[in-house]
Amino acid sequence: KIKIDLKAPINELGNAVLKNIEDKQKVERELDELKEKYFKELIKNIKTKFYMFDLNIKDFQYLASIYQKEVNKPFCFLTHYENNMHIICYNLENNLDLFNELKEKFNLKGGGNKTKAQGGGEFNQDIIKFLQKIDKWIKNDILSA
């Protein structure tokens, strides 16, 4: 809870505001460090290369980048947040073909290249069934990588 005496001189008010901004930035840095630790632990438990999360897009992209750096194996991750979804396909054989098929079937926006493709749109439950069908293809691709 912030207490500021509005009758105080302007320089005192300015100092109080700056102090609160610094405190907020410190808390945000600590939160980012905790997220990174949590995501590093979480990725240790990922046994399949198709995985679904319930993260907002920013955290999802951050988790995917950690997985990419720490594990550096092909993956296809999906997040469902509120009424939206976001997907990242990384380093799979035919990576862009897979993403473009998902994009077409599920009206996603986004793009990429043969190494990494990502995009999103309104959540459609059928994408899970579709990805489960191709999970064997993804696993076979992983094993040959």
N, C-alpha and C positions, 0 to 999 in steps of 0.2 A: 504494500500500500504506500503510495507516494504522498508525502505531506509537504506542501509548499505554501509558504505564507505569501499570498498574492500582494500584500502590502509592503513586502520587502523591496529593497532597492533592486533595480534591473540587473545589476551584475551578480547579485546573490541568486536571483531567479535563473540567470543564464548558467551559473555554476551548478545549480541544482539539476537543471536539465541535462547538462553535459555529464554529470555524475550518473544520472539515470541511464543515459545512452551507453556509457561505458559499462555499467552493470549489466545492461541487456545484452551487449555484445559479448561479454564474458560468459554469460549463461548460454548464449547461442553457440559459442565455441565449445563449451563443455558438453552441450547436447550433441553437437556434431561428432565429438570424440566418442561419446557413448554409443551413438548410432553406428559408427564405424566398427567399434568393438562388437556390438550386437550382430551386425551384418556378417562380420568375419566368423563369428561362431555359428550363425545360421547357415552359411554356405558350406560349413563342414558336414552338415546333415543332409545336403542335397545329393541324393543317390541316382536320380534320373535327370536327363537333360531337358525334359519338358517339365516345367514346374510352374505352379500358379501361386500368386501372392495376393494379399489384400493390403497393398501399399499405395499411397498417393504417387503420382507420376514422378515427382522429383526424387522421392526416396527410392522408388523402384529403379530409376535410372542410376542412382548412386550405388545401389546394391549390385546391379548388373555390371557396373564398371569395376567394383571391387572383385566380383566373381571373375571377370575377364582378366584382371591383373593377378589375382591370387591363384586361380585354378587354371586359367587359360585353356579351357576345353570348350568344344562347341556346345551351344545351348539354345533353347527356345523357351523364353520365359514370358509369362502373361501375368498382368495384374488387373484386378477388378476393384475399382474404387468408386463408390457411390454408383452412378449409372453409367460409368465409363470403363473402358478397358484400354490397355496399352500392351503392346507386344514387342519384344526384342528377339531377333534371331541372329545368332553370332556364329560365324565360321562353320556353318553346316555345309555339307556338299549340296549344291543347288540352292544355296541360301536365299538368293534373290528370287528364284522361281517359287520357292515355298512362300516367301513373304508376299509376292505378287498374287499368288493364289488366295492367300488369306485376305489380302486387301480387296480382291474382287468379290469373294464370297461373302465377306462380312462388312463391306462398305467402309473400309478403314482409310484413313488419310496417312500419308507418310511415304517413306522410300528408303533407299540405301544403295548398297553395292553388294558385290559377291561375298564380302567379309561380314558386313553388319547392316541389318535393315531394321527399321523400327517405325511404329506408327500406332494410331489409336482411333477410337471412335466410340459410339454408343455400345454398351455391353450387350452381347448376344450370347446366350447360354449355349447355343449350338457350336460355338467355337471350341468349347471344351471337348465335346464329342468328336469334332473334326480332328483336333490335335491328338486325342487319345487313339484315333484310328491310325494316324501317321506316327505314333510314338515308336512303333517297332522300326519304322524306317529311320527315325532319328537315332534310336539305340544302335541300329546296325551301322549307321554313319559314324557314330561315336566310336564304336569298336574298331572300325577300320582306320580311324584317325590316328 
